[in-house]
Amino acid sequence: MSERRILAVLLPVLWFAVLISATSVVYERYQARLLFTRLEALNARRDALDTELGRLELEESTWSSNALVERMAGSKLHMVMPQPADVRIVRP
């Protein structure tokens, strides 16, 4: 009789433990899916930013080329190269 009593108490406890365990597994899988979705969105954003960085670096190298700087200095600022006679070298 005591075995029946133990089973009568133990069976609902074990059944409840299995339900809790199954619920926690479902919840953790859901959380993993949410995190994976967020990771994929962040990876896509990183790729877009890498592409933009490459474009900006190319643009920067274009703007910093010597020929472009000289042309802009001449056309917009009316600067000219000094004549050799106007150049003075100062030594410390």
VMD Tcl script that draws the C-alpha trace (Angstrom):
set ca {
  {0.00 0.00 0.00}
  {2.80 2.40 0.72}
  {4.10 1.90 -2.83}
  {0.73 2.99 -4.20}
  {0.79 6.04 -2.00}
  {4.31 6.94 -3.14}
  {3.26 6.51 -6.78}
  {0.14 8.59 -6.17}
  {2.31 11.46 -4.93}
  {5.33 10.96 -7.18}
  {3.49 10.59 -10.49}
  {1.84 14.05 -10.46}
  {5.11 15.63 -9.31}
  {7.04 13.98 -12.14}
  {4.30 14.87 -14.63}
  {4.46 18.50 -13.50}
  {8.28 18.47 -13.82}
  {8.02 17.14 -17.38}
  {5.52 19.88 -18.29}
  {7.76 22.56 -16.81}
  {10.76 21.15 -18.64}
  {8.91 21.03 -21.97}
  {7.66 24.58 -21.51}
  {11.16 25.82 -20.75}
  {12.52 24.06 -23.87}
  {9.89 25.75 -26.04}
  {10.62 29.13 -24.46}
  {14.40 28.77 -24.93}
  {13.98 27.80 -28.59}
  {11.80 30.85 -29.09}
  {14.45 33.06 -27.49}
  {17.14 31.46 -29.67}
  {15.08 32.23 -32.78}
  {14.63 35.84 -31.69}
  {18.36 36.19 -31.10}
  {19.16 34.58 -34.45}
  {16.79 36.99 -36.22}
  {18.47 39.91 -34.48}
  {21.90 38.54 -35.39}
  {20.94 38.30 -39.06}
  {19.61 41.86 -39.03}
  {22.84 43.08 -37.46}
  {24.90 41.14 -40.01}
  {22.93 42.76 -42.83}
  {23.50 46.19 -41.28}
  {27.22 45.45 -40.91}
  {27.43 44.46 -44.58}
  {25.65 47.65 -45.61}
  {27.99 49.73 -43.46}
  {31.03 47.94 -44.91}
  {29.80 48.77 -48.40}
  {29.25 52.40 -47.45}
  {32.70 52.56 -45.83}
  {34.31 51.30 -49.03}
  {32.42 53.90 -51.05}
  {33.43 56.67 -48.64}
  {37.08 55.61 -48.64}
  {37.07 55.68 -52.43}
  {35.48 59.12 -52.39}
  {38.05 60.32 -49.84}
  {40.93 59.09 -51.96}
  {39.43 60.88 -54.96}
  {39.06 64.15 -53.08}
  {42.56 63.96 -51.66}
  {44.37 63.38 -54.94}
  {47.02 66.02 -55.67}
  {45.69 66.88 -59.12}
  {42.21 67.57 -57.78}
  {43.55 69.69 -54.91}
  {45.66 71.75 -57.30}
  {42.77 72.20 -59.72}
  {40.36 73.25 -56.94}
  {42.94 75.63 -55.45}
  {43.41 77.28 -58.82}
  {39.76 77.52 -59.83}
  {38.02 78.30 -56.54}
  {40.73 80.05 -54.52}
  {42.66 81.60 -57.44}
  {45.91 80.19 -56.13}
  {48.94 79.74 -58.39}
  {52.26 77.99 -58.04}
  {54.96 80.50 -57.04}
  {57.78 81.22 -59.43}
  {61.13 79.71 -58.46}
  {62.52 83.17 -57.80}
  {59.72 83.79 -55.24}
  {60.49 80.64 -53.25}
  {62.71 81.03 -50.17}
  {64.06 78.12 -48.18}
  {64.41 78.75 -44.48}
  {66.72 76.51 -42.52}
  {66.56 76.22 -38.75}
}
mol new
graphics top color blue
foreach p $ca { graphics top sphere $p radius 0.5 }
foreach p [lrange $ca 0 end-1] q [lrange $ca 1 end] { graphics top cylinder $p $q radius 0.2 }
display resetview
